Amino acid sequence: MIQRIQTFFLLVATLLQALLLKSNFYSLKVELNNVLYSAWQSINTGSNEIHTNILHIVLQFLLMGITLYTVFIYKNRPQQMKLCMYLILGTLLSFAFALYNLFTTNYSEYHFAFGTYIISILVIIYISAYFFIRKDDNLVKSVDRLR
């Protein structure tokens, strides 16, 4: 299980998903206040308001769970490939939640933070895992043809 490169990719993706819960996606300057948005919460530093992002938290934990489940079903490669595609779509959906909040706020300036880069790294990792799972599946199919 661990000797396969896609398992390593999926375990790193799980760690990055956990890191994504605490890192900020972006910071906004709204009037004279700064707003920090993460998957866990959005914090308005001027008025000390904290809003918990329940939907985003549920999505992140769901993605972490599916990633770990994908690691442990290593004998069912077609299912793994399908779950990798769902993970890519779920990660992009997570980014869409963050962008929706960004574009529905009246701000004077914004700066992308570390969480935005983690999402793009996650998508690359999931695509790489999908590629290597497919490569293993093709190898097994070619060996089965020789029998």
C-alpha atoms as an extended CHARMM CRD file, in Angstrom:
* protein
*
       147  EXT
         1         1  MET       CA              0.0000000000        0.0000000000        0.0000000000  PROA      1               0.0000000000
         2         2  ILE       CA              2.6310000000        2.5690000000        1.0360000000  PROA      2               0.0000000000
         3         3  GLN       CA              5.0630000000        1.5060000000       -1.6870000000  PROA      3               0.0000000000
         4         4  ARG       CA              2.8370000000        3.0540000000       -4.3550000000  PROA      4               0.0000000000
         5         5  ILE       CA              3.5190000000        6.6940000000       -5.1880000000  PROA      5               0.0000000000
         6         6  GLN       CA             -0.1690000000        7.5990000000       -5.3620000000  PROA      6               0.0000000000
         7         7  THR       CA             -0.5540000000        6.5540000000       -1.7190000000  PROA      7               0.0000000000
         8         8  PHE       CA              2.1300000000        9.0570000000       -0.8000000000  PROA      8               0.0000000000
         9         9  PHE       CA              0.3590000000       11.7320000000       -2.8510000000  PROA      9               0.0000000000
        10        10  LEU       CA             -2.9550000000       11.0310000000       -1.1410000000  PROA      10              0.0000000000
        11        11  LEU       CA             -1.4130000000       11.0900000000        2.3510000000  PROA      11              0.0000000000
        12        12  VAL       CA              0.2660000000       14.4290000000        1.6090000000  PROA      12              0.0000000000
        13        13  ALA       CA             -3.0810000000       15.7000000000        0.2920000000  PROA      13              0.0000000000
        14        14  THR       CA             -4.7220000000       14.6960000000        3.5910000000  PROA      14              0.0000000000
        15        15  LEU       CA             -2.1270000000       16.6770000000        5.5240000000  PROA      15              0.0000000000
        16        16  LEU       CA             -2.5980000000       19.6850000000        3.2490000000  PROA      16              0.0000000000
        17        17  GLN       CA             -6.3930000000       19.4730000000        3.6970000000  PROA      17              0.0000000000
        18        18  ALA       CA             -5.8710000000       19.5760000000        7.4730000000  PROA      18              0.0000000000
        19        19  LEU       CA             -3.5120000000       22.5460000000        7.0820000000  PROA      19              0.0000000000
        20        20  LEU       CA             -6.0800000000       24.2510000000        4.8890000000  PROA      20              0.0000000000
        21        21  LEU       CA             -8.5330000000       24.3750000000        7.7990000000  PROA      21              0.0000000000
        22        22  LYS       CA             -6.3270000000       26.8360000000        9.6810000000  PROA      22              0.0000000000
        23        23  SER       CA             -4.6580000000       28.8250000000        6.9280000000  PROA      23              0.0000000000
        24        24  ASN       CA             -6.2320000000       31.9370000000        5.4320000000  PROA      24              0.0000000000
        25        25  PHE       CA             -7.4870000000       32.0440000000        1.8460000000  PROA      25              0.0000000000
        26        26  TYR       CA             -7.3020000000       35.8030000000        1.5490000000  PROA      26              0.0000000000
        27        27  SER       CA             -7.4890000000       39.0420000000        3.4520000000  PROA      27              0.0000000000
        28        28  LEU       CA             -9.7570000000       41.9270000000        2.5460000000  PROA      28              0.0000000000
        29        29  LYS       CA             -9.7240000000       45.5760000000        3.4250000000  PROA      29              0.0000000000
        30        30  VAL       CA            -13.3520000000       46.5860000000        3.9700000000  PROA      30              0.0000000000
        31        31  GLU       CA            -13.5960000000       50.2940000000        4.7650000000  PROA      31              0.0000000000
        32        32  LEU       CA            -11.1300000000       50.6020000000        7.6620000000  PROA      32              0.0000000000
        33        33  ASN       CA            -11.3300000000       46.9680000000        8.8100000000  PROA      33              0.0000000000
        34        34  ASN       CA             -9.4070000000       43.9030000000        7.7360000000  PROA      34              0.0000000000
        35        35  VAL       CA            -11.2590000000       40.6470000000        7.1300000000  PROA      35              0.0000000000
        36        36  LEU       CA             -9.3720000000       37.3260000000        7.1770000000  PROA      36              0.0000000000
        37        37  TYR       CA            -11.1580000000       34.4150000000        5.5010000000  PROA      37              0.0000000000
        38        38  SER       CA            -10.2120000000       30.7960000000        6.1560000000  PROA      38              0.0000000000
        39        39  ALA       CA            -12.0790000000       27.5250000000        5.7610000000  PROA      39              0.0000000000
        40        40  TRP       CA            -12.7570000000       27.5290000000        9.4980000000  PROA      40              0.0000000000
        41        41  GLN       CA            -13.9520000000       31.0950000000       10.0170000000  PROA      41              0.0000000000
        42        42  SER       CA            -13.9050000000       34.6500000000        8.7750000000  PROA      42              0.0000000000
        43        43  ILE       CA            -12.6040000000       37.2540000000       11.1980000000  PROA      43              0.0000000000
        44        44  ASN       CA            -13.3040000000       40.9730000000       11.0350000000  PROA      44              0.0000000000
        45        45  THR       CA            -10.3860000000       42.5000000000       12.9190000000  PROA      45              0.0000000000
        46        46  GLY       CA            -11.9600000000       45.9430000000       13.2790000000  PROA      46              0.0000000000
        47        47  SER       CA            -15.2370000000       44.9410000000       14.9050000000  PROA      47              0.0000000000
        48        48  ASN       CA            -13.9710000000       41.6150000000       16.3580000000  PROA      48              0.0000000000
        49        49  GLU       CA            -16.7390000000       39.6690000000       14.5840000000  PROA      49              0.0000000000
        50        50  ILE       CA            -16.0920000000       35.9860000000       13.9620000000  PROA      50              0.0000000000
        51        51  HSD       CA            -18.2900000000       33.9940000000       11.5830000000  PROA      51              0.0000000000
        52        52  THR       CA            -17.9090000000       30.2280000000       11.4280000000  PROA      52              0.0000000000
        53        53  ASN       CA            -18.1020000000       28.7560000000        7.9410000000  PROA      53              0.0000000000
        54        54  ILE       CA            -20.0290000000       25.5430000000        8.7020000000  PROA      54              0.0000000000
        55        55  LEU       CA            -20.5080000000       24.4830000000        5.0720000000  PROA      55              0.0000000000
        56        56  HSD       CA            -16.8330000000       24.9560000000        4.2920000000  PROA      56              0.0000000000
        57        57  ILE       CA            -15.7910000000       23.0230000000        7.4210000000  PROA      57              0.0000000000
        58        58  VAL       CA            -18.0580000000       20.1130000000        6.4970000000  PROA      58              0.0000000000
        59        59  LEU       CA            -16.6700000000       20.1040000000        2.9460000000  PROA      59              0.0000000000
        60        60  GLN       CA            -13.0620000000       20.0750000000        4.1880000000  PROA      60              0.0000000000
        61        61  PHE       CA            -13.6700000000       17.1900000000        6.6000000000  PROA      61              0.0000000000
        62        62  LEU       CA            -15.5490000000       15.3060000000        3.8820000000  PROA      62              0.0000000000
        63        63  LEU       CA            -12.6290000000       15.7710000000        1.4870000000  PROA      63              0.0000000000
        64        64  MET       CA            -10.1560000000       14.5890000000        4.1370000000  PROA      64              0.0000000000
        65        65  GLY       CA            -12.2720000000       11.5200000000        4.8450000000  PROA      65              0.0000000000
        66        66  ILE       CA            -12.6540000000       10.6330000000        1.1720000000  PROA      66              0.0000000000
        67        67  THR       CA             -8.9010000000       11.0620000000        0.6740000000  PROA      67              0.0000000000
        68        68  LEU       CA             -8.1100000000        8.6690000000        3.5230000000  PROA      68              0.0000000000
        69        69  TYR       CA            -10.7380000000        6.2280000000        2.2590000000  PROA      69              0.0000000000
        70        70  THR       CA             -9.1360000000        6.3850000000       -1.1920000000  PROA      70              0.0000000000
        71        71  VAL       CA             -5.7900000000        5.3840000000        0.3220000000  PROA      71              0.0000000000
        72        72  PHE       CA             -7.2590000000        2.2600000000        1.9180000000  PROA      72              0.0000000000
        73        73  ILE       CA             -9.1470000000        0.9300000000       -1.1240000000  PROA      73              0.0000000000
        74        74  TYR       CA             -5.9170000000        0.3730000000       -3.0350000000  PROA      74              0.0000000000
        75        75  LYS       CA             -7.1250000000       -2.9470000000       -4.4730000000  PROA      75              0.0000000000
        76        76  ASN       CA            -10.0520000000       -1.2970000000       -6.2650000000  PROA      76              0.0000000000
        77        77  ARG       CA             -8.2750000000        0.9920000000       -8.7180000000  PROA      77              0.0000000000
        78        78  PRO       CA            -11.3320000000        2.0300000000      -10.7920000000  PROA      78              0.0000000000
        79        79  GLN       CA            -13.0350000000        3.1870000000       -7.5880000000  PROA      79              0.0000000000
        80        80  GLN       CA             -9.8640000000        5.0430000000       -6.5950000000  PROA      80              0.0000000000
        81        81  MET       CA             -9.7820000000        6.8580000000       -9.9360000000  PROA      81              0.0000000000
        82        82  LYS       CA            -13.4280000000        7.8350000000       -9.5820000000  PROA      82              0.0000000000
        83        83  LEU       CA            -12.8490000000        9.1420000000       -6.0490000000  PROA      83              0.0000000000
        84        84  CYS       CA             -9.8160000000       11.1240000000       -7.2250000000  PROA      84              0.0000000000
        85        85  MET       CA            -12.0210000000       12.8700000000       -9.7670000000  PROA      85              0.0000000000
        86        86  TYR       CA            -14.5390000000       13.6610000000       -7.0150000000  PROA      86              0.0000000000
        87        87  LEU       CA            -11.7160000000       14.9840000000       -4.8550000000  PROA      87              0.0000000000
        88        88  ILE       CA            -10.5540000000       17.2890000000       -7.6310000000  PROA      88              0.0000000000
        89        89  LEU       CA            -14.1060000000       18.6030000000       -8.0630000000  PROA      89              0.0000000000
        90        90  GLY       CA            -14.5610000000       18.9650000000       -4.2950000000  PROA      90              0.0000000000
        91        91  THR       CA            -11.3350000000       20.9220000000       -3.9580000000  PROA      91              0.0000000000
        92        92  LEU       CA            -12.3790000000       23.2330000000       -6.7720000000  PROA      92              0.0000000000
        93        93  LEU       CA            -15.7620000000       23.6170000000       -5.0620000000  PROA      93              0.0000000000
        94        94  SER       CA            -13.9510000000       24.6100000000       -1.8780000000  PROA      94              0.0000000000
        95        95  PHE       CA            -12.1150000000       27.2820000000       -3.8320000000  PROA      95              0.0000000000
        96        96  ALA       CA            -15.4080000000       28.3980000000       -5.3720000000  PROA      96              0.0000000000
        97        97  PHE       CA            -16.8750000000       28.9100000000       -1.8750000000  PROA      97              0.0000000000
        98        98  ALA       CA            -13.9500000000       31.1420000000       -0.9900000000  PROA      98              0.0000000000
        99        99  LEU       CA            -14.2020000000       33.1120000000       -4.2290000000  PROA      99              0.0000000000
       100       100  TYR       CA            -17.9550000000       33.5240000000       -3.8300000000  PROA      100             0.0000000000
       101       101  ASN       CA            -17.4000000000       35.1550000000       -0.4610000000  PROA      101             0.0000000000
       102       102  LEU       CA            -14.6670000000       37.3380000000       -1.9690000000  PROA      102             0.0000000000
       103       103  PHE       CA            -16.8040000000       38.5900000000       -4.8570000000  PROA      103             0.0000000000
       104       104  THR       CA            -19.9290000000       39.2330000000       -2.7750000000  PROA      104             0.0000000000
       105       105  THR       CA            -18.0980000000       41.5780000000       -0.3870000000  PROA      105             0.0000000000
       106       106  ASN       CA            -17.5070000000       45.2670000000       -0.9960000000  PROA      106             0.0000000000
       107       107  TYR       CA            -13.7870000000       45.6830000000       -0.4870000000  PROA      107             0.0000000000
       108       108  SER       CA            -11.1760000000       48.2400000000       -1.3910000000  PROA      108             0.0000000000
       109       109  GLU       CA             -8.2850000000       45.8000000000       -1.7500000000  PROA      109             0.0000000000
       110       110  TYR       CA             -7.5700000000       42.1090000000       -1.2640000000  PROA      110             0.0000000000
       111       111  HSD       CA             -4.5510000000       39.8340000000       -0.9750000000  PROA      111             0.0000000000
       112       112  PHE       CA             -4.5130000000       36.1030000000       -1.5660000000  PROA      112             0.0000000000
       113       113  ALA       CA             -2.9640000000       34.1690000000        1.2870000000  PROA      113             0.0000000000
       114       114  PHE       CA             -1.3500000000       30.7660000000        1.7860000000  PROA      114             0.0000000000
       115       115  GLY       CA             -4.6230000000       28.8030000000        1.6080000000  PROA      115             0.0000000000
       116       116  THR       CA             -5.1690000000       29.7480000000       -2.0150000000  PROA      116             0.0000000000
       117       117  TYR       CA             -1.8320000000       28.2440000000       -2.9560000000  PROA      117             0.0000000000
       118       118  ILE       CA             -2.5740000000       25.1000000000       -0.9430000000  PROA      118             0.0000000000
       119       119  ILE       CA             -5.7370000000       24.5590000000       -2.9990000000  PROA      119             0.0000000000
       120       120  SER       CA             -3.8230000000       24.7620000000       -6.2720000000  PROA      120             0.0000000000
       121       121  ILE       CA             -1.1970000000       22.3430000000       -4.8930000000  PROA      121             0.0000000000
       122       122  LEU       CA             -4.0030000000       19.9770000000       -3.8170000000  PROA      122             0.0000000000
       123       123  VAL       CA             -5.4890000000       19.9260000000       -7.3050000000  PROA      123             0.0000000000
       124       124  ILE       CA             -2.0670000000       19.1020000000       -8.7740000000  PROA      124             0.0000000000
       125       125  ILE       CA             -1.5460000000       16.3400000000       -6.2010000000  PROA      125             0.0000000000
       126       126  TYR       CA             -4.9580000000       14.7950000000       -6.9140000000  PROA      126             0.0000000000
       127       127  ILE       CA             -4.3200000000       14.8880000000      -10.6640000000  PROA      127             0.0000000000
       128       128  SER       CA             -0.9250000000       13.2230000000      -10.1190000000  PROA      128             0.0000000000
       129       129  ALA       CA             -2.4970000000       10.5390000000       -7.9180000000  PROA      129             0.0000000000
       130       130  TYR       CA             -5.1350000000        9.9080000000      -10.5970000000  PROA      130             0.0000000000
       131       131  PHE       CA             -2.4100000000        9.6110000000      -13.2410000000  PROA      131             0.0000000000
       132       132  PHE       CA             -0.4250000000        7.0550000000      -11.2290000000  PROA      132             0.0000000000
       133       133  ILE       CA             -3.5310000000        5.0390000000      -10.2960000000  PROA      133             0.0000000000
       134       134  ARG       CA             -4.4410000000        4.8770000000      -13.9780000000  PROA      134             0.0000000000
       135       135  LYS       CA             -0.8770000000        3.8680000000      -14.8070000000  PROA      135             0.0000000000
       136       136  ASP       CA             -1.0660000000        0.9970000000      -12.2780000000  PROA      136             0.0000000000
       137       137  ASP       CA             -4.4370000000       -0.0650000000      -13.6510000000  PROA      137             0.0000000000
       138       138  ASN       CA             -3.0830000000       -0.1550000000      -17.2110000000  PROA      138             0.0000000000
       139       139  LEU       CA             -0.0870000000       -2.1780000000      -16.0170000000  PROA      139             0.0000000000
       140       140  VAL       CA             -2.3180000000       -4.7450000000      -14.3120000000  PROA      140             0.0000000000
       141       141  LYS       CA             -4.5520000000       -4.9690000000      -17.3890000000  PROA      141             0.0000000000
       142       142  SER       CA             -1.5210000000       -5.5510000000      -19.6540000000  PROA      142             0.0000000000
       143       143  VAL       CA             -0.2400000000       -8.3030000000      -17.3730000000  PROA      143             0.0000000000
       144       144  ASP       CA             -3.6890000000       -9.9230000000      -17.3630000000  PROA      144             0.0000000000
       145       145  ARG       CA             -3.6610000000       -9.9010000000      -21.1600000000  PROA      145             0.0000000000
       146       146  LEU       CA             -0.4140000000      -11.8730000000      -21.2390000000  PROA      146             0.0000000000
       147       147  ARG       CA             -1.8630000000      -14.7450000000      -19.1720000000  PROA      147             0.0000000000
